[in-house]
Amino acid sequence: MTREWFCWEEGELHTRKEIERAGAPTQYITGNDQDAIIYMEGEDMAIRSESLVQGTSLPASSEVVKQKIERYKRSHNSARAGMEDVNDRRGHRLTFTPKRETANSGTKVDLWIDSEHWLVLKEVMNQKGLRMVYEVVTFIDGIEPSMDLFHLELPEGVEIVDQ
């Protein structure tokens, strides 16, 4: 499970991501437009690196979705499959099936795009019996989280290494 938070504060993007995997320690990533700290629970070291978005402006969510759809359309046939709800959010469902030349190795994809915010609510990829699902389980809009959320409290003794 991955949890993500985003907040714009005085023109600067702040993010936090927590990644949980079965049988593995939780990974934390916090950052802003300048740098990010990556820490794996239980480790004695955290990594600070320049943010991937440093010095650039993030594209609007609609532009990110547009780019994703365009990438799929290069190798897939696309179709609109109507409107459906995903966890109480109304979304456009799009299906992508591999074009003939990639049909044997291609991945079938279903996307649900939020009709209000133009975010990917759900993405299901099927390839040769394997299935990967990305789904927004909870979507909360219009809240202002405490900025403390975007500061990672590291356990005592953890060294921060600049990369």
C-alpha positions as CSV (number, residue, x, y, z in Angstrom):
1,M,0.0,0.0,0.0
2,T,1.2,3.5,-0.8
3,R,-0.1,6.6,0.9
4,E,0.7,10.0,-0.6
5,W,0.1,13.6,0.5
6,F,0.7,16.7,-1.5
7,C,0.4,20.3,-0.4
8,W,1.3,23.7,-1.9
9,E,2.5,26.2,0.7
10,E,3.5,29.6,-0.5
11,G,4.2,28.4,-4.0
12,E,6.3,25.4,-2.9
13,L,5.2,21.8,-3.3
14,H,5.6,19.5,-0.2
15,T,5.1,15.8,-0.5
16,R,5.1,12.7,1.7
17,K,4.9,9.1,0.5
18,E,4.8,6.0,2.7
19,I,5.2,2.6,1.0
20,E,4.3,-0.6,2.8
21,R,5.0,-4.0,1.4
22,A,4.2,-7.4,3.0
23,G,7.2,-8.7,4.9
24,A,9.3,-5.5,4.3
25,P,9.9,-2.4,6.3
26,T,8.0,0.8,5.5
27,Q,9.8,3.3,3.2
28,Y,9.3,7.0,3.8
29,I,9.9,9.8,1.3
30,T,9.4,13.4,2.3
31,G,10.4,16.5,0.3
32,N,9.8,19.8,-1.3
33,D,10.9,21.6,-4.4
34,Q,14.5,21.6,-3.1
35,D,15.3,18.2,-1.8
36,A,13.8,14.9,-0.5
37,I,14.7,12.5,2.3
38,I,14.3,8.8,1.7
39,Y,14.3,6.4,4.7
40,M,13.7,2.7,5.1
41,E,12.3,1.8,8.6
42,G,14.9,0.2,10.8
43,E,17.9,1.4,8.8
44,D,20.7,3.5,10.3
45,M,21.0,5.8,7.3
46,A,18.6,8.1,5.4
47,I,19.4,9.6,2.0
48,R,18.9,13.3,1.1
49,S,18.9,14.1,-2.6
50,E,17.9,16.9,-4.8
51,S,14.2,16.7,-5.6
52,L,13.4,15.4,-9.0
53,V,11.3,18.5,-9.6
54,Q,13.9,21.0,-8.5
55,G,14.0,24.1,-10.6
56,T,10.9,23.0,-12.6
57,S,7.3,23.5,-12.3
58,L,5.1,20.4,-12.0
59,P,2.7,19.8,-14.9
60,A,-1.0,20.1,-14.0
61,S,-2.6,16.7,-13.2
62,S,-4.6,17.0,-16.4
63,E,-1.3,17.2,-18.4
64,V,0.2,14.2,-16.6
65,V,-3.0,12.1,-17.4
66,K,-2.9,13.4,-21.0
67,Q,0.7,12.2,-21.4
68,K,-0.1,8.8,-19.9
69,I,-3.0,8.4,-22.3
70,E,-0.9,9.4,-25.3
71,R,1.8,6.9,-24.4
72,Y,-0.7,4.1,-24.2
73,K,-2.3,5.1,-27.5
74,R,1.0,4.7,-29.3
75,S,1.0,0.9,-28.7
76,H,-2.7,0.2,-27.9
77,N,-6.1,0.7,-29.3
78,S,-8.2,2.8,-27.0
79,A,-11.9,3.0,-26.3
80,R,-14.1,5.0,-23.8
81,A,-16.1,2.5,-21.7
82,G,-18.4,5.0,-20.0
83,M,-18.6,6.5,-16.5
84,E,-18.1,4.5,-13.4
85,D,-17.6,5.1,-9.7
86,V,-14.3,4.3,-8.0
87,N,-14.5,4.6,-4.2
88,D,-17.2,7.3,-4.3
89,R,-15.5,9.3,-7.1
90,R,-17.1,9.5,-10.5
91,G,-14.7,8.7,-13.3
92,H,-14.3,8.1,-17.1
93,R,-13.3,4.6,-17.8
94,L,-10.9,4.1,-20.7
95,T,-9.7,0.7,-22.0
96,F,-6.5,0.1,-23.9
97,T,-5.9,-3.2,-25.8
98,P,-2.5,-4.0,-27.4
99,K,-2.4,-3.3,-31.2
100,R,-1.9,-6.3,-33.4
101,E,1.9,-6.1,-33.6
102,T,2.2,-6.1,-29.8
103,A,-0.8,-8.3,-29.0
104,N,1.3,-11.3,-27.8
105,S,3.5,-9.4,-25.5
106,G,1.3,-6.4,-24.7
107,T,-0.5,-5.4,-21.6
108,K,-4.3,-4.7,-21.5
109,V,-4.9,-1.5,-19.5
110,D,-8.1,0.0,-17.9
111,L,-7.9,3.5,-16.6
112,W,-10.5,5.4,-14.5
113,I,-10.0,9.2,-14.7
114,D,-11.6,11.4,-12.1
115,S,-14.2,13.6,-13.8
116,E,-13.6,16.6,-11.4
117,H,-9.9,16.7,-10.8
118,W,-8.6,14.7,-13.8
119,L,-6.5,12.3,-11.7
120,V,-6.1,8.6,-12.3
121,L,-8.4,7.0,-9.8
122,K,-7.6,3.4,-10.8
123,E,-5.3,1.7,-13.3
124,V,-5.5,-2.0,-13.9
125,M,-2.8,-3.7,-16.1
126,N,-3.2,-7.4,-17.2
127,Q,-0.4,-9.2,-19.0
128,K,-0.1,-13.0,-19.4
129,G,-1.9,-13.9,-16.2
130,L,-0.3,-11.2,-14.1
131,R,-2.4,-8.3,-12.8
132,M,-1.3,-5.0,-11.2
133,V,-3.8,-2.6,-9.7
134,Y,-3.2,1.0,-8.7
135,E,-6.2,2.5,-6.9
136,V,-6.9,5.7,-5.0
137,V,-8.8,4.3,-2.0
138,T,-9.3,7.6,-0.2
139,F,-9.4,11.0,-1.9
140,I,-9.6,14.1,0.4
141,D,-9.7,17.5,-1.2
142,G,-9.7,20.9,0.4
143,I,-7.9,20.2,3.6
144,E,-4.8,21.9,4.8
145,P,-2.6,19.4,6.5
146,S,-0.1,20.4,9.2
147,M,3.3,21.1,7.7
148,D,4.7,18.8,10.3
149,L,3.4,15.9,8.1
150,F,6.0,16.8,5.5
151,H,8.9,16.7,8.0
152,L,10.3,13.2,8.6
153,E,11.2,12.5,12.3
154,L,14.1,10.0,12.1
155,P,15.0,7.7,15.0
156,E,17.9,8.8,17.1
157,G,21.3,7.8,15.6
158,V,20.1,7.8,11.9
159,E,22.7,9.5,9.7
160,I,21.5,11.6,6.8
161,V,23.8,11.1,3.8
162,D,23.7,13.6,0.9
163,Q,23.5,12.1,-2.5
